[in-house]
Amino acid sequence: MKSGTPFRRAQLMVAAISAIMAATHGNHALQQQKLAEVGPYESRGKGRGGPNRKAAGAGMAAHRAAMKRRNVIRHRKACRG
């Protein structure tokens, strides 16, 4: 499997777990022992650096504040009748 393939580590982990389950079919104690040897899956993040490393919604605070201000003004105007 090519090293740049997306989800490569996850696919290798699934392959290892599948092999353990097939080899130790029915022997739950041995399955648990072998799975403990494999260890937990640890993600390394969201892939190679994209052009935008900001969190989703970052930079939207001013837009949200402007929308809220417009809605407040609209509501006050509606309440005056």
C-alpha positions as CSV (number, residue, x, y, z in Angstrom):
1,M,0.0,0.0,0.0
2,K,1.4,3.4,-1.0
3,S,2.5,5.5,1.9
4,G,0.5,8.6,0.7
5,T,-2.8,6.7,0.5
6,P,-5.5,8.3,2.6
7,F,-6.4,6.3,5.7
8,R,-3.4,4.0,5.2
9,R,-2.8,3.5,8.9
10,A,-6.5,2.8,9.5
11,Q,-6.6,0.3,6.7
12,L,-3.5,-1.5,8.1
13,M,-5.1,-1.6,11.5
14,V,-8.3,-3.1,10.1
15,A,-6.3,-5.7,8.2
16,A,-4.4,-6.6,11.4
17,I,-7.6,-7.0,13.4
18,S,-9.2,-9.0,10.7
19,A,-6.3,-11.4,10.6
20,I,-6.4,-11.8,14.4
21,M,-10.1,-12.5,14.3
22,A,-9.8,-15.1,11.5
23,A,-6.8,-16.8,13.1
24,T,-8.3,-17.0,16.6
25,H,-11.9,-17.7,15.7
26,G,-13.9,-18.7,18.9
27,N,-11.0,-18.3,21.3
28,H,-11.9,-15.0,23.0
29,A,-9.1,-14.9,25.5
30,L,-6.5,-15.3,22.8
31,Q,-8.2,-12.7,20.6
32,Q,-8.1,-10.2,23.5
33,Q,-4.4,-11.0,24.1
34,K,-3.5,-10.5,20.4
35,L,-5.6,-7.3,20.2
36,A,-3.8,-5.9,23.2
37,E,-0.5,-6.5,21.5
38,V,-1.6,-4.5,18.4
39,G,-2.5,-1.6,20.7
40,P,-4.9,1.3,20.2
41,Y,-5.2,3.3,16.9
42,E,-3.8,6.8,17.2
43,S,-4.6,9.3,14.6
44,R,-1.9,11.6,13.3
45,G,-4.2,14.5,12.5
46,K,-6.1,15.6,9.4
47,G,-3.5,14.8,6.8
48,R,-0.8,16.9,5.1
49,G,-1.1,20.6,5.6
50,G,-3.8,22.2,3.5
51,P,-3.9,25.8,2.5
52,N,-6.2,26.7,5.5
53,R,-5.2,25.4,8.9
54,K,-7.8,27.4,10.8
55,A,-10.6,25.8,12.7
56,A,-14.0,25.6,11.0
57,G,-15.8,28.9,11.6
58,A,-12.7,30.8,12.6
59,G,-12.8,34.4,11.3
60,M,-16.6,34.4,11.4
61,A,-17.0,36.3,14.7
62,A,-17.4,39.7,13.0
63,H,-20.0,38.3,10.6
64,R,-22.0,36.7,13.4
65,A,-21.8,40.0,15.4
66,A,-23.1,41.9,12.4
67,M,-25.9,39.5,11.8
68,K,-26.9,39.6,15.5
69,R,-26.9,43.4,15.4
70,R,-29.1,43.5,12.3
71,N,-31.5,41.1,13.9
72,V,-31.7,43.1,17.1
73,I,-32.4,46.3,15.2
74,R,-35.1,44.5,13.1
75,H,-36.7,43.0,16.3
76,R,-36.8,46.4,18.0
77,K,-38.3,48.0,14.9
78,A,-41.0,45.2,14.8
79,C,-41.8,45.7,18.5
80,R,-42.4,49.4,18.1
81,G,-45.1,48.6,15.6
